[in-house]
Amino acid sequence: MTEQFRIDVEHGLASQPKTLPSKYFYDEIGDDLFVKIMHMPEYYLTRAELEIFQHQTDRIISSLEQKSDTYFELIELGAGDGTKTKKLLSRLLEKGFDFDYLPVDISQHALDNLNESLSKELPALQVRTQQGDYFEILESLKESRNPKVVLFLGSNIGNLSDEKASEFIYRLGSNLQANDMLFLGVDLIKSEDIVLPAYNDKQGITRDFNLNLLTRINNELGGNFDLNGFVHAPEYSETEGIARSFIESTKDQVVTLGCDGPTFAFEKGEKIHTEISRKYNDEVLKSIIKHTDFKIQAKLMDSQSFFADYVLKRT
């Protein structure tokens, strides 16, 4: 992991413009900060999707088209702390569905915390945690031939460009069978005054989350980033429907990785692109899945139409 981290960081910082992969946000500190982000007053995404899970639980279950007496695997990609999913899991247990829950996450720390909380809150639930790459896990599960429902919530798909999102959904479908379901949570296109504060909150939690990536580089790769020399600088275009996160240098400076490692020069105002957050509507999603094996079966939205959960069926 450390070697791949080093390779990706060196490649990204040597690129023009400079980039760092958003997947490296999630070390133990990053996991905890993101949980705080999800509970920020400005971060409407979690509340909006949670509302769907709280108030439309039976509709979710109906849309997934699973029979209560037929075993299936409920797989969640990037499970996190499971706040929303627990509403669904509890209701499935109440209604007597026969299933196992398979949370998948790159972070073992997040999985351990989730497993511990589930054992206390839903002791009857059969949980099989899966740590690692999404597609490697799905490939290993493919041979079971059991019906599958895949949850990909929180608009995590929005961290990919439309081209990459289409490739992702196509690859996901290649690991599923006909009639398997994908429950896909996406943030909807809205005005800047609603969206941008979710990535630039007053408490500075999103700032700390982004700058923690530099701390991680310092701690794990021997970097000498001066955190006082960089600021969090998010942007959002409603017309384009994309929010972008940047770490911006506040001065001319040079950063080194390790004692004998490569050096990277920064000019004042130069940015490191760390993440995109795509916002969606029906047309955007239809374009993305056009060349995949999925078709839209249903769409559930919160009361303010901020967020949507699409139900996609593998053909």
C-alpha positions in Angstrom: 0.0 0.0 0.0 2.8 2.5 1.0 4.7 1.8 -2.3 1.6 2.4 -4.4 0.8 5.5 -2.4 4.3 6.8 -3.1 4.0 6.0 -6.8 0.6 7.8 -7.1 1.8 10.8 -5.1 5.0 11.2 -7.1 3.1 10.8 -10.4 0.4 13.3 -9.4 2.8 16.0 -8.1 4.9 15.7 -11.3 1.9 16.2 -13.5 0.7 19.5 -14.9 -1.7 20.5 -13.4 -0.7 18.8 -10.1 -3.1 16.2 -8.8 -3.5 13.8 -5.8 -5.9 10.8 -5.8 -8.9 11.4 -3.5 -8.9 7.7 -2.4 -5.9 8.6 -0.1 -8.1 10.9 2.0 -9.2 7.9 3.9 -6.7 6.9 6.6 -7.9 6.6 10.2 -7.9 10.4 10.7 -9.6 10.9 7.3 -12.3 8.4 8.1 -13.1 10.2 11.3 -13.1 13.6 9.6 -15.4 12.4 6.9 -17.9 11.1 9.5 -17.9 14.6 10.9 -18.4 16.1 7.4 -21.5 13.9 7.0 -23.0 15.5 10.1 -22.1 19.1 9.3 -25.1 21.5 8.9 -23.9 22.5 5.4 -23.5 18.9 4.2 -27.0 18.3 3.0 -26.2 15.1 1.1 -26.2 12.8 4.0 -29.4 14.2 5.5 -31.2 14.1 2.1 -30.3 10.5 1.4 -31.0 9.5 5.0 -34.5 11.0 4.7 -35.1 8.7 1.8 -34.0 5.7 3.8 -36.0 6.8 6.8 -39.3 7.6 5.1 -39.3 5.5 2.0 -37.8 2.2 3.3 -40.6 0.0 2.2 -40.6 1.6 -1.3 -36.8 1.0 -1.4 -37.4 -2.7 -0.6 -40.2 -3.0 -3.2 -38.0 -1.4 -5.9 -35.2 -3.9 -5.3 -37.5 -6.7 -6.5 -36.3 -9.4 -4.0 -38.4 -12.2 -2.7 -38.4 -12.5 1.1 -38.0 -16.3 0.9 -35.1 -16.3 -1.6 -31.6 -15.7 -0.3 -29.7 -12.8 -1.7 -26.5 -10.9 -1.0 -26.7 -7.2 -0.1 -23.4 -5.7 -1.0 -22.5 -2.1 -0.1 -19.5 -0.4 -1.8 -17.8 2.1 0.5 -20.0 1.3 3.5 -18.6 3.9 5.9 -20.4 4.0 9.2 -23.7 2.6 7.8 -26.0 5.3 9.2 -28.4 5.2 6.3 -28.1 1.5 5.5 -29.0 0.4 9.0 -32.5 1.7 8.3 -32.8 -0.6 5.4 -31.1 -3.5 7.2 -33.4 -3.3 10.2 -36.6 -3.2 8.0 -35.4 -6.2 5.9 -34.9 -8.2 9.1 -38.3 -7.1 10.4 -40.0 -8.3 7.1 -38.2 -11.7 7.3 -35.9 -11.4 4.3 -33.2 -14.0 3.9 -29.9 -12.2 3.1 -26.4 -11.5 4.2 -24.9 -8.0 4.4 -21.5 -7.6 2.8 -20.0 -4.1 3.4 -17.0 -3.4 1.2 -14.5 -0.7 2.1 -10.8 0.0 1.4 -10.5 1.0 5.1 -10.3 -1.8 7.6 -10.7 0.8 10.3 -14.1 1.8 8.9 -15.2 -1.9 8.6 -14.2 -2.7 12.1 -16.2 0.2 13.5 -19.2 -0.7 11.4 -19.0 -4.4 12.3 -18.9 -3.5 16.0 -21.9 -1.2 15.8 -23.9 -3.7 13.8 -23.3 -6.5 16.3 -24.8 -4.3 19.0 -27.6 -2.7 17.1 -28.7 -5.6 14.8 -27.4 -8.8 16.4 -29.5 -11.0 14.2 -27.9 -9.6 11.0 -25.4 -11.8 9.1 -22.4 -9.6 8.3 -19.5 -10.6 6.1 -17.1 -7.6 5.9 -14.9 -7.3 2.7 -11.8 -5.2 2.8 -10.2 -4.2 -0.5 -10.7 -3.0 -4.0 -14.4 -3.0 -5.1 -13.9 -4.9 -8.3 -11.6 -7.5 -6.8 -14.2 -8.2 -4.1 -17.0 -8.3 -6.7 -15.0 -10.7 -8.8 -14.5 -13.0 -5.8 -18.2 -12.9 -5.1 -19.3 -13.5 -8.7 -18.9 -17.3 -8.5 -21.6 -17.6 -5.8 -24.4 -17.1 -8.4 -26.7 -15.8 -5.7 -28.9 -12.9 -6.5 -27.2 -9.6 -5.6 -28.2 -6.1 -4.7 -25.3 -3.6 -4.8 -25.6 -0.3 -2.8 -23.4 2.6 -3.9 -24.6 5.5 -1.8 -23.6 9.0 -0.9 -23.0 10.1 -4.5 -19.6 8.4 -4.3 -20.0 7.8 -8.1 -19.7 11.6 -8.4 -16.0 11.4 -7.5 -15.5 10.0 -11.1 -15.6 11.8 -14.4 -18.6 10.9 -16.6 -16.3 8.7 -18.7 -14.8 7.0 -15.7 -18.3 6.6 -14.1 -19.5 4.9 -17.3 -16.5 2.5 -17.2 -17.1 1.9 -13.5 -20.8 1.0 -13.9 -20.0 -1.2 -16.9 -17.3 -3.1 -14.9 -19.7 -3.4 -12.0 -22.3 -4.9 -14.3 -19.7 -7.4 -15.7 -19.5 -8.9 -12.2 -23.2 -9.2 -11.8 -25.9 -11.5 -13.3 -29.1 -10.6 -15.2 -31.7 -9.1 -12.9 -29.2 -8.1 -10.2 -29.8 -4.6 -8.9 -27.7 -1.5 -8.3 -29.0 1.1 -5.9 -27.2 4.3 -6.8 -27.2 7.4 -4.7 -26.4 10.7 -6.6 -26.4 14.4 -5.7 -28.6 16.4 -8.0 -27.6 19.6 -9.8 -28.4 22.7 -7.6 -27.4 26.3 -7.1 -23.9 27.3 -5.9 -25.3 28.8 -2.6 -26.5 25.3 -1.6 -23.7 23.1 -3.0 -20.4 25.1 -2.3 -20.8 25.3 1.5 -21.0 21.5 1.7 -17.3 21.6 0.5 -16.3 24.7 2.4 -18.0 24.6 5.8 -17.7 27.3 8.5 -16.1 25.0 11.0 -13.2 24.1 8.7 -13.8 20.3 8.7 -13.7 20.0 4.9 -10.5 22.1 5.0 -8.9 19.7 7.6 -10.1 16.7 5.6 -8.3 17.9 2.5 -5.1 19.1 4.2 -4.9 15.8 6.1 -3.8 14.3 2.8 -0.6 16.4 3.0 -0.2 15.3 6.7 -0.5 11.7 5.5 2.2 12.3 2.8 4.5 13.8 5.5 3.9 10.9 7.9 4.0 8.0 5.5 6.3 9.2 2.7 8.6 11.5 4.6 7.3 14.6 2.9 7.9 18.1 4.3 4.7 19.8 3.3 4.2 23.0 5.4 0.5 22.9 6.1 0.6 26.7 6.8 1.7 27.2 3.2 -1.4 25.6 1.7 -5.2 26.3 1.8 -8.3 24.5 0.9 -9.9 26.0 -2.2 -13.1 24.4 -3.5 -15.0 25.5 -6.6 -18.4 24.8 -8.1 -20.1 25.5 -11.5 -23.8 25.0 -11.6 -23.8 25.2 -15.4 -21.3 22.3 -15.6 -22.7 20.6 -12.5 -19.3 19.7 -11.0 -17.7 20.7 -7.7 -13.9 20.5 -7.5 -11.6 20.5 -4.5 -8.1 22.0 -4.7 -5.2 22.5 -2.3 -3.7 25.8 -3.1 -0.1 27.0 -2.4 0.0 30.4 -0.7 3.6 31.1 -1.6 6.5 30.0 -3.8 7.9 26.9 -2.2 9.6 23.5 -2.7 8.4 20.2 -1.2 10.6 17.1 -0.9 9.5 13.5 -0.4 12.0 11.8 1.9 15.7 12.6 2.4 16.8 11.6 -1.1 13.4 11.7 -2.8 12.1 13.9 -5.6 11.4 17.6 -5.1 8.3 19.5 -6.4 8.2 23.3 -6.9 5.1 25.2 -6.2 4.3 28.8 -7.3 2.1 31.0 -5.2 -1.5 30.3 -6.2 -0.7 26.9 -7.8 -3.3 24.3 -7.1 -3.3 20.5 -6.5 -6.5 19.0 -7.8 -7.7 16.4 -5.3 -11.4 15.6 -6.1 -14.4 16.2 -8.2 -18.0 15.8 -7.1 -20.3 15.4 -10.1 -23.9 16.5 -9.7 -26.6 14.7 -11.7 -30.0 14.8 -13.4 -31.8 12.2 -15.5 -30.1 13.2 -18.7 -26.6 13.0 -17.2 -27.2 9.5 -15.7 -28.9 8.2 -18.9 -25.8 9.3 -20.8 -23.5 7.6 -18.4 -25.3 4.2 -18.4 -26.0 4.3 -22.2 -23.4 1.8 -23.0 -23.7 -0.4 -19.9 -25.9 -3.4 -19.0 -28.2 -1.4 -16.7 -31.5 0.3 -17.2 -33.3 2.6 -14.8 -36.1 1.0 -12.9 -37.1 3.6 -10.3 -36.0 6.9 -8.8 -36.5 8.0 -5.2 -35.9 11.6 -4.1 -35.9 13.5 -0.8 -38.6 16.1 0.0 -36.5 19.0 -1.3 -35.3 17.2 -4.5 -31.7 17.7 -3.5 -30.7 14.0 -3.8 -31.9 10.9 -5.7 -31.5 7.2 -5.3 -31.8 5.5 -8.7 -32.6 1.8 -8.9 -30.8 0.2 -11.9 -31.4 -3.3 -13.1 -28.8 -5.5 -14.8 -30.2 -6.7 -18.1 
